Amino acid sequence: MKCIVDIPDCYVWLTEGARNRPSLFKRYVIGYLKITHPELELIKIDGMKAVCKKK
């Protein structure tokens, strides 16, 4: 079962200017999911949505 979780907008400006922006953004999203939705695992990032599945 897939779940869609909104990614906080602040992650866009937090990663702005970083050399490794895509990987940093992904790490932020994974960390956010671990805290707010520990039962979910990231499948992919689609725009500002995290597509997840239950662990």
CNS distance restraints for C-alpha pairs under 8 A (distance, minus, plus):
assign (resid   1 and name CA) (resid  53 and name CA) 5.86 0.50 0.50
assign (resid   1 and name CA) (resid  54 and name CA) 6.84 0.50 0.50
assign (resid   2 and name CA) (resid  51 and name CA) 6.65 0.50 0.50
assign (resid   2 and name CA) (resid  52 and name CA) 5.56 0.50 0.50
assign (resid   2 and name CA) (resid  53 and name CA) 4.78 0.50 0.50
assign (resid   2 and name CA) (resid  54 and name CA) 7.41 0.50 0.50
assign (resid   3 and name CA) (resid  51 and name CA) 5.86 0.50 0.50
assign (resid   3 and name CA) (resid  52 and name CA) 5.08 0.50 0.50
assign (resid   3 and name CA) (resid  53 and name CA) 5.95 0.50 0.50
assign (resid   3 and name CA) (resid  54 and name CA) 7.94 0.50 0.50
assign (resid   4 and name CA) (resid  49 and name CA) 6.28 0.50 0.50
assign (resid   4 and name CA) (resid  50 and name CA) 5.68 0.50 0.50
assign (resid   4 and name CA) (resid  51 and name CA) 4.83 0.50 0.50
assign (resid   4 and name CA) (resid  52 and name CA) 6.22 0.50 0.50
assign (resid   5 and name CA) (resid  49 and name CA) 5.57 0.50 0.50
assign (resid   5 and name CA) (resid  50 and name CA) 5.07 0.50 0.50
assign (resid   5 and name CA) (resid  51 and name CA) 6.59 0.50 0.50
assign (resid   5 and name CA) (resid  52 and name CA) 7.48 0.50 0.50
assign (resid   6 and name CA) (resid  48 and name CA) 6.21 0.50 0.50
assign (resid   6 and name CA) (resid  49 and name CA) 4.68 0.50 0.50
assign (resid   6 and name CA) (resid  50 and name CA) 6.27 0.50 0.50
assign (resid   7 and name CA) (resid  11 and name CA) 7.67 0.50 0.50
assign (resid   7 and name CA) (resid  29 and name CA) 6.89 0.50 0.50
assign (resid   7 and name CA) (resid  48 and name CA) 5.26 0.50 0.50
assign (resid   7 and name CA) (resid  49 and name CA) 5.46 0.50 0.50
assign (resid   7 and name CA) (resid  50 and name CA) 6.42 0.50 0.50
assign (resid   8 and name CA) (resid  48 and name CA) 7.74 0.50 0.50
assign (resid   9 and name CA) (resid  13 and name CA) 7.74 0.50 0.50
assign (resid   9 and name CA) (resid  48 and name CA) 7.62 0.50 0.50
assign (resid  10 and name CA) (resid  14 and name CA) 6.06 0.50 0.50
assign (resid  11 and name CA) (resid  15 and name CA) 6.11 0.50 0.50
assign (resid  11 and name CA) (resid  25 and name CA) 6.71 0.50 0.50
assign (resid  11 and name CA) (resid  28 and name CA) 7.23 0.50 0.50
assign (resid  12 and name CA) (resid  16 and name CA) 6.31 0.50 0.50
assign (resid  12 and name CA) (resid  25 and name CA) 7.64 0.50 0.50
assign (resid  15 and name CA) (resid  21 and name CA) 5.68 0.50 0.50
assign (resid  15 and name CA) (resid  24 and name CA) 6.77 0.50 0.50
assign (resid  15 and name CA) (resid  25 and name CA) 6.32 0.50 0.50
assign (resid  16 and name CA) (resid  21 and name CA) 7.03 0.50 0.50
assign (resid  17 and name CA) (resid  21 and name CA) 7.28 0.50 0.50
assign (resid  18 and name CA) (resid  24 and name CA) 7.91 0.50 0.50
assign (resid  20 and name CA) (resid  24 and name CA) 6.05 0.50 0.50
assign (resid  21 and name CA) (resid  25 and name CA) 5.88 0.50 0.50
assign (resid  22 and name CA) (resid  26 and name CA) 6.24 0.50 0.50
assign (resid  23 and name CA) (resid  27 and name CA) 6.18 0.50 0.50
assign (resid  24 and name CA) (resid  28 and name CA) 6.24 0.50 0.50
assign (resid  25 and name CA) (resid  29 and name CA) 6.29 0.50 0.50
assign (resid  26 and name CA) (resid  30 and name CA) 6.17 0.50 0.50
assign (resid  26 and name CA) (resid  45 and name CA) 7.85 0.50 0.50
assign (resid  27 and name CA) (resid  31 and name CA) 6.11 0.50 0.50
assign (resid  28 and name CA) (resid  32 and name CA) 6.07 0.50 0.50
assign (resid  29 and name CA) (resid  33 and name CA) 6.19 0.50 0.50
assign (resid  29 and name CA) (resid  50 and name CA) 7.67 0.50 0.50
assign (resid  30 and name CA) (resid  34 and name CA) 6.25 0.50 0.50
assign (resid  30 and name CA) (resid  42 and name CA) 6.79 0.50 0.50
assign (resid  31 and name CA) (resid  35 and name CA) 6.46 0.50 0.50
assign (resid  32 and name CA) (resid  36 and name CA) 6.05 0.50 0.50
assign (resid  32 and name CA) (resid  37 and name CA) 7.82 0.50 0.50
assign (resid  33 and name CA) (resid  37 and name CA) 4.92 0.50 0.50
assign (resid  33 and name CA) (resid  38 and name CA) 6.15 0.50 0.50
assign (resid  33 and name CA) (resid  40 and name CA) 6.94 0.50 0.50
assign (resid  33 and name CA) (resid  41 and name CA) 7.58 0.50 0.50
assign (resid  33 and name CA) (resid  42 and name CA) 7.82 0.50 0.50
assign (resid  34 and name CA) (resid  38 and name CA) 4.52 0.50 0.50
assign (resid  34 and name CA) (resid  39 and name CA) 7.90 0.50 0.50
assign (resid  34 and name CA) (resid  40 and name CA) 7.70 0.50 0.50
assign (resid  39 and name CA) (resid  54 and name CA) 5.80 0.50 0.50
assign (resid  39 and name CA) (resid  55 and name CA) 5.85 0.50 0.50
assign (resid  40 and name CA) (resid  52 and name CA) 5.94 0.50 0.50
assign (resid  40 and name CA) (resid  53 and name CA) 5.48 0.50 0.50
assign (resid  40 and name CA) (resid  54 and name CA) 4.55 0.50 0.50
assign (resid  40 and name CA) (resid  55 and name CA) 5.60 0.50 0.50
assign (resid  41 and name CA) (resid  52 and name CA) 5.27 0.50 0.50
assign (resid  41 and name CA) (resid  53 and name CA) 5.35 0.50 0.50
assign (resid  41 and name CA) (resid  54 and name CA) 6.08 0.50 0.50
assign (resid  41 and name CA) (resid  55 and name CA) 5.86 0.50 0.50
assign (resid  42 and name CA) (resid  50 and name CA) 6.67 0.50 0.50
assign (resid  42 and name CA) (resid  51 and name CA) 6.15 0.50 0.50
assign (resid  42 and name CA) (resid  52 and name CA) 4.45 0.50 0.50
assign (resid  42 and name CA) (resid  53 and name CA) 6.66 0.50 0.50
assign (resid  43 and name CA) (resid  50 and name CA) 7.57 0.50 0.50
assign (resid  43 and name CA) (resid  51 and name CA) 5.55 0.50 0.50
assign (resid  43 and name CA) (resid  52 and name CA) 5.04 0.50 0.50
assign (resid  43 and name CA) (resid  53 and name CA) 6.77 0.50 0.50
assign (resid  44 and name CA) (resid  50 and name CA) 6.14 0.50 0.50
assign (resid  44 and name CA) (resid  51 and name CA) 5.30 0.50 0.50
assign (resid  44 and name CA) (resid  52 and name CA) 7.06 0.50 0.50
assign (resid  45 and name CA) (resid  49 and name CA) 5.91 0.50 0.50
assign (resid  45 and name CA) (resid  50 and name CA) 4.65 0.50 0.50
assign (resid  45 and name CA) (resid  51 and name CA) 5.99 0.50 0.50
assign (resid  46 and name CA) (resid  50 and name CA) 6.20 0.50 0.50
assign (resid  46 and name CA) (resid  51 and name CA) 6.95 0.50 0.50
